[in-house]
Amino acid sequence: MQNKQKIATAFLFGLAILAIPLWFISYPETTFRHNLNYWLIGSSQLAGILGFILYSFSLILSTRLRWIENLFGGLDKVYQTHHTVGKIAFFLILYHPIALALRWIPQDFTKGFLYLLPFHRRLAIDLGSWALLGFFLLMLVTFVIKIPYDKWKLSHKLTGLVFLLFIAHFFLLDELVSANLPLAVYLGLFSLLGVISFLYKSVFFHWIVDEKSYTVEKVNRLNNKVIQVTLSPNNSQIQFIPGQFCFFSYRDPSISKEAHPFTICSTTSEKSITIIVKALGDYTNHLYQTLKPGVRALIEGPYGQFDYKQYNQPQLWIAGGVGIAPFISWANDLQKRSLPSNFETDLYYCINSREEAIYIEKFKELENKLPGFSFHLTCADREGFLSADEINNLKGREIFICGPKEMRQSLLKEFQGQQVPDKNIHFEDFDFF
């Protein structure tokens, strides 16, 4: 999966870099007219162009289109790249006016600073300054200032407006359009793709995307933090692969309509679907306290390529807390299918205390029924956190991890120390949703 992501990301950056030879076509006309260091003006122009194209890609990557997910090997990989591309675009775009402002440094620091603000004699440059300020604020609330998810989601819809300001900035500059038509056409293509992507995701998404209507059938509180939710279809059913997740939103006046991802725990043969929800934040806490049978839900998906059937045996499954969800789905699936003769799977379930454990009986029952399946429960309060040294027969296995980021990062570091190949390690990162 990681290889798919690397190849797809390299392809995106390759498309951005293609703008460089197009830029060289007009380099003399747009540079020599300025009384400024050639390297500064040239690098400023290139940074603005590359940042704009990457900004367009960040909008495209936010669409949740299925072919894009397949290209990157999972929706979490798409969102990882979306974040990375967005950050690189920001710093490139930020460098663009800073390099131009340096013409007044060190002679006049005040004039250099004011150049970054929207107080110019040309509308095109003012629009670029407003776009930069808007982009800066969006990045601030994304990576520095933490605000509630629903408010962040609302603020993120302004990315389209900022992108439109950048488009206006570029195409109102006569130096670009008249001096370099091929580059203008190339940037025009990404402008169109970015605007279409933004309109699709932020305006028309809920009218276009296929959302299945379900009704909450049961709500079972497994402990003081986790609920099991069973939903039955009102018409057509979700078609999914065990281990995949969907985005769930509830139509209840007391619950936010924002869609959140949860892994489906049930088997594909069941009409109803089951998810587990752990009260970890404002939304999930509220869901734990208020969700009741009879509430209508809209389900979008499925997404994800976390599928044990794609890989050979033997395997190692490692779950942390509510990250047990895909392995519940896989355990249910194991009981429905014929297994290969070399079937060998160990499941390590890591929790803070025995009271947090769920579905213990199911895994123990599976261990008794299926030769080759072994279940291991690790309680941090009694045994400490799981380490790679405690895992039997680590070498030569396909390893699947689902759990908190800290647990995953710690294990990945230990696996690296034991020279486990990256291609043998598979995980999905829900921290990006």
C-alpha positions in Angstrom: 0.0 0.0 0.0 2.8 2.4 0.9 4.4 1.8 -2.5 1.2 2.8 -4.3 1.2 6.0 -2.3 4.8 6.8 -3.1 4.3 6.2 -6.9 1.0 8.3 -7.0 2.7 11.1 -5.0 5.7 11.2 -7.3 3.3 11.4 -10.2 1.6 14.5 -8.7 4.9 16.2 -8.1 6.0 15.2 -11.6 3.0 17.0 -13.1 3.8 20.1 -11.0 7.5 20.1 -12.1 6.4 20.0 -15.8 5.5 23.6 -15.4 9.2 24.5 -15.0 10.2 24.0 -18.7 7.0 25.9 -19.7 8.1 28.8 -17.4 11.5 28.9 -19.1 9.8 29.9 -22.4 9.1 33.4 -21.0 11.9 33.7 -18.5 13.7 36.5 -20.4 10.5 38.6 -20.9 9.2 38.4 -17.4 12.5 38.7 -15.6 14.9 41.1 -17.3 12.4 43.9 -17.1 12.9 43.9 -13.3 15.8 45.5 -11.7 16.3 42.7 -9.2 18.5 39.7 -8.7 17.7 37.2 -11.4 17.7 34.2 -9.0 15.3 35.9 -6.6 12.7 36.8 -9.2 13.0 33.5 -10.9 12.7 31.4 -7.8 9.7 33.6 -6.7 7.9 33.0 -9.9 8.6 29.3 -9.9 7.5 29.0 -6.2 4.2 30.7 -7.0 3.5 28.5 -10.0 4.4 25.2 -8.3 2.5 26.2 -5.1 -0.6 27.0 -7.1 -0.5 23.6 -8.9 0.0 21.8 -5.6 -2.9 23.7 -4.1 -5.1 22.5 -7.0 -3.9 18.9 -6.2 -4.9 19.3 -2.6 -8.4 20.2 -3.7 -8.5 17.2 -6.0 -7.3 14.8 -3.3 -10.1 15.9 -0.9 -12.9 14.6 -3.2 -12.9 11.0 -1.9 -13.3 9.7 -5.5 -12.9 6.0 -5.6 -10.3 5.9 -8.5 -8.1 8.3 -6.5 -8.3 6.0 -3.4 -7.3 3.0 -5.6 -4.4 5.0 -7.0 -3.0 5.7 -3.6 -3.8 2.4 -1.9 -6.4 3.6 0.6 -8.3 6.8 1.6 -6.0 7.4 4.6 -3.0 7.5 2.2 -5.0 10.0 0.0 -5.6 12.2 3.1 -1.9 11.9 4.2 -0.8 13.2 0.8 -3.5 15.9 0.8 -2.1 17.3 4.1 1.5 17.0 2.8 0.8 18.6 -0.5 -1.2 21.4 1.2 1.6 22.3 3.5 4.2 22.3 0.7 1.9 24.5 -1.4 1.5 26.9 1.5 5.3 27.4 2.0 5.9 27.7 -1.7 3.2 30.3 -2.1 4.4 32.1 1.0 7.9 32.3 -0.4 6.6 33.9 -3.6 5.8 37.4 -2.1 8.6 37.2 0.5 11.2 36.9 -2.3 9.7 39.8 -4.1 9.6 41.9 -0.9 13.4 41.4 -0.4 14.0 44.0 -3.1 13.6 46.6 -0.3 15.7 44.8 2.3 17.8 46.0 4.1 17.2 49.6 2.8 13.5 49.8 3.8 12.1 47.1 6.1 8.8 48.9 6.4 8.2 48.9 2.7 9.2 45.3 2.4 6.7 44.3 5.1 3.9 46.4 3.6 4.5 44.6 0.2 3.0 41.5 1.8 -0.2 43.2 2.5 -3.0 44.0 0.1 -2.0 47.7 -0.4 -0.8 47.8 -4.0 -1.6 49.9 -7.1 -2.6 46.8 -9.1 -5.7 44.7 -8.5 -4.0 41.5 -9.5 -1.3 41.9 -6.8 -3.9 42.9 -4.2 -5.9 39.7 -4.9 -2.7 37.7 -4.5 -2.1 39.3 -1.1 -5.7 38.6 0.0 -5.4 35.0 -1.1 -2.1 34.6 0.8 -3.7 36.0 4.0 -6.7 33.7 3.6 -4.4 30.7 3.0 -2.4 31.6 6.1 -5.5 31.7 8.3 -6.7 28.4 7.0 -3.3 26.7 7.7 -3.3 28.3 11.1 -6.6 26.7 12.2 -5.5 23.4 10.6 -2.1 22.9 12.1 -1.6 25.3 15.0 -4.9 26.5 16.5 -7.2 23.5 17.4 -10.9 24.3 17.0 -13.9 22.0 17.2 -14.1 19.6 14.2 -17.4 21.0 12.9 -16.1 24.6 12.9 -12.9 23.5 11.3 -14.9 21.7 8.6 -16.8 24.9 8.0 -13.7 27.0 7.8 -12.1 24.5 5.4 -14.9 25.3 2.9 -13.2 28.7 2.4 -10.3 26.9 0.6 -12.3 27.3 -2.7 -12.6 31.0 -2.2 -8.9 31.4 -1.6 -8.2 29.3 -4.6 -10.4 31.5 -6.8 -8.4 34.6 -5.5 -5.2 32.9 -6.6 -6.7 32.2 -10.0 -7.6 35.8 -10.4 -4.1 36.9 -9.3 -2.5 34.7 -12.0 -4.7 35.5 -14.9 -5.0 39.2 -14.3 -1.2 39.5 -14.7 -0.6 40.4 -18.3 3.0 39.1 -17.9 1.7 35.6 -17.6 -1.0 35.4 -20.2 0.5 37.5 -23.0 4.1 36.4 -22.6 3.6 32.7 -22.0 0.5 31.2 -23.5 1.5 27.5 -23.0 2.1 28.1 -19.3 -1.2 30.0 -19.0 -3.0 27.1 -20.6 -1.3 24.6 -18.3 -2.2 26.6 -15.2 -5.7 27.1 -16.6 -6.1 23.3 -16.7 -5.3 23.0 -13.0 -7.5 26.0 -12.2 -10.4 24.2 -13.8 -9.7 20.9 -12.0 -9.3 22.7 -8.7 -12.6 24.6 -9.0 -14.5 21.5 -10.2 -13.1 19.5 -7.3 -14.0 22.2 -4.7 -17.6 22.5 -6.1 -18.0 18.7 -6.1 -16.8 18.2 -2.5 -18.2 21.4 -0.8 -21.4 22.2 -2.7 -22.7 19.2 -4.7 -21.3 16.2 -2.8 -24.4 15.2 -0.8 -26.5 15.4 -4.0 -24.0 13.3 -6.1 -22.5 10.8 -3.7 -24.3 7.5 -3.1 -25.5 7.5 0.5 -27.4 4.6 1.8 -30.3 5.2 4.2 -30.2 3.1 7.4 -32.0 3.1 10.7 -30.4 2.5 14.1 -31.9 -0.8 15.3 -30.0 -1.4 18.5 -27.6 0.5 20.8 -25.7 -1.7 23.2 -23.3 0.0 25.7 -20.5 -2.6 26.0 -18.8 -0.7 28.8 -18.6 2.9 30.1 -16.8 4.1 27.0 -17.8 1.9 24.0 -21.2 1.4 22.3 -22.1 -1.2 19.7 -24.5 0.2 17.1 -26.6 -2.0 14.8 -28.2 -0.4 11.8 -30.7 -1.9 9.4 -31.1 -0.8 5.7 -34.2 1.2 4.7 -33.7 0.2 1.0 -30.5 -0.9 -0.7 -27.6 -2.3 1.4 -23.9 -1.3 1.7 -21.7 -3.7 -0.3 -18.3 -3.9 1.6 -15.2 -6.0 2.1 -14.5 -7.0 5.8 -12.2 -4.4 7.3 -13.6 -1.5 5.3 -15.1 1.7 6.9 -17.9 4.1 6.0 -18.8 7.7 6.9 -21.8 7.8 9.1 -24.1 10.8 9.8 -27.2 10.8 11.9 -30.4 12.7 11.2 -31.4 13.6 14.8 -31.9 17.1 16.0 -29.6 16.5 19.0 -26.7 15.0 17.0 -24.4 16.9 14.6 -24.9 16.0 10.9 -21.2 15.8 10.3 -20.1 12.5 8.8 -17.5 10.5 10.8 -15.7 7.3 9.8 -16.3 3.9 11.6 -15.3 0.4 10.6 -18.0 -2.1 9.9 -17.7 -5.1 12.2 -20.4 -7.4 10.8 -20.1 -9.9 7.9 -21.0 -9.2 4.3 -23.8 -11.9 4.5 -25.7 -10.0 7.2 -28.5 -7.6 6.3 -27.8 -5.3 9.2 -24.4 -3.7 9.8 -22.7 -3.2 13.2 -20.1 -0.6 14.3 -18.4 0.1 17.6 -17.9 3.7 18.8 -15.6 4.7 21.6 -16.2 8.0 23.5 -12.9 9.8 22.8 -14.0 13.3 21.8 -16.9 15.7 21.8 -18.7 14.0 19.0 -18.3 10.4 20.1 -19.0 11.3 23.7 -22.3 12.9 22.6 -23.0 9.9 20.4 -22.4 7.5 23.4 -24.8 9.5 25.6 -27.7 10.3 23.2 -27.9 7.8 20.3 -31.0 5.7 20.4 -32.8 3.1 18.3 -35.0 4.6 15.6 -32.6 7.4 14.5 -32.1 7.5 10.7 -28.5 7.4 9.4 -26.9 8.1 6.1 -23.9 6.0 5.2 -21.3 6.8 2.6 -18.8 4.3 1.4 -17.3 1.9 1.8 -13.7 3.0 1.8 -10.3 1.5 2.7 -8.1 -1.3 1.5 -7.3 -3.0 4.8 -8.0 -6.5 3.6 -6.2 -9.6 5.0 -7.3 -11.8 2.1 -5.0 -9.9 -0.3 -1.9 -11.3 1.5 -0.3 -14.6 2.2 -0.1 -16.5 5.4 1.2 -16.4 8.1 -0.2 -13.2 9.5 0.0 -11.1 12.6 -2.9 -8.8 13.7 -2.3 -6.1 16.3 -5.2 -4.1 17.7 -5.2 -1.2 20.1 -8.4 -0.2 21.9 -11.2 0.4 19.5 -8.8 -0.5 16.7 -10.1 -4.0 17.3 -13.0 -3.2 14.9 -11.6 -4.4 11.6 -10.4 -7.6 13.3 -13.9 -8.3 14.6 -15.0 -8.1 11.0 -12.2 -10.4 9.9 -12.9 -12.9 12.7 -16.6 -13.0 11.6 -15.4 -13.5 8.0 -13.0 -16.4 8.9 -15.9 -18.4 10.2 -17.7 -18.0 6.9 -15.0 -19.1 4.5 -12.7 -22.0 3.8 -9.2 -21.4 5.0 -5.9 -22.3 3.3 -4.0 -25.3 4.7 -1.2 -23.0 5.8 -3.5 -20.7 7.8 -1.6 -19.2 10.7 -2.7 -16.0 12.4 -2.0 -14.4 15.8 -4.2 -11.6 17.1 -2.7 -9.3 19.8 -5.4 -7.2 21.5 -3.8 -4.3 23.5 -5.9 -2.4 26.1 -5.3 -0.4 29.2 -7.2 -2.6 31.5 -9.3 -5.8 31.4 -12.5 -3.8 31.9 -12.0 -2.2 28.4 -11.9 -5.4 26.5 -14.8 -6.2 24.2 -15.6 -9.3 22.1 -13.2 -11.5 24.2 -15.6 -14.5 24.0 -15.8 -14.3 20.2 -12.0 -14.4 19.8 -11.6 -17.2 22.4 -14.3 -19.2 20.6 -12.5 -18.7 17.3 -9.3 -19.8 18.8 -10.9 -23.1 19.9 -12.6 -23.6 16.5 -9.8 -22.7 14.1 -6.4 -24.4 14.3 -3.8 -21.9 13.4 -5.6 -18.9 15.1 -4.2 -17.7 18.4 -5.5 -14.9 20.6 -3.4 -12.8 22.9 -4.7 -10.2 25.3 -2.3 -7.6 26.6 -3.4 -5.3 29.5 -1.1 -2.3 30.0 -1.9 -2.0 33.7 -0.7 -5.5 34.4 1.9 -6.3 31.7 2.9 -2.9 30.2 2.6 -2.0 26.6 3.2 -4.6 23.9 6.7 -4.6 22.4 8.0 -6.4 19.3 10.2 -8.6 21.5 7.0 -10.2 23.0 5.6 -11.2 19.6 6.2 -14.8 18.5 7.6 -15.6 15.1 7.7 -12.0 13.8 9.9 -12.6 10.8 8.2 -13.6 7.5 4.7 -12.5 8.5 2.2 -10.0 7.0 1.6 -7.6 9.9 -1.7 -5.6 10.2 -2.0 -2.8 12.8 -5.0 -0.8 13.8 -4.9 1.4 16.9 -3.7 4.6 18.5 -1.0 6.6 16.6 1.4 6.3 19.6 1.2 2.5 19.7 1.6 2.2 16.0 4.6 4.5 15.8 6.3 2.7 18.7 5.8 -0.8 17.1 6.9 0.4 13.7 10.1 1.7 15.1 10.7 -1.6 16.9 9.9 -3.6 13.7 12.3 -1.5 11.8 15.0 -2.3 14.4 14.2 -6.0 13.8 14.5 -5.5 10.0 10.9 -6.3 9.2 10.4 -5.1 5.6 8.0 -2.1 5.2 6.1 -4.0 2.5 5.0 -6.6 5.1 3.4 -3.9 7.4 -0.1 -2.7 6.7 -2.2 -0.1 8.6 -4.8 2.6 8.1 -4.4 5.9 9.8 -7.7 7.3 11.0 -6.0 10.3 12.5 -6.3 11.9 9.1 -10.1 11.9 9.0 
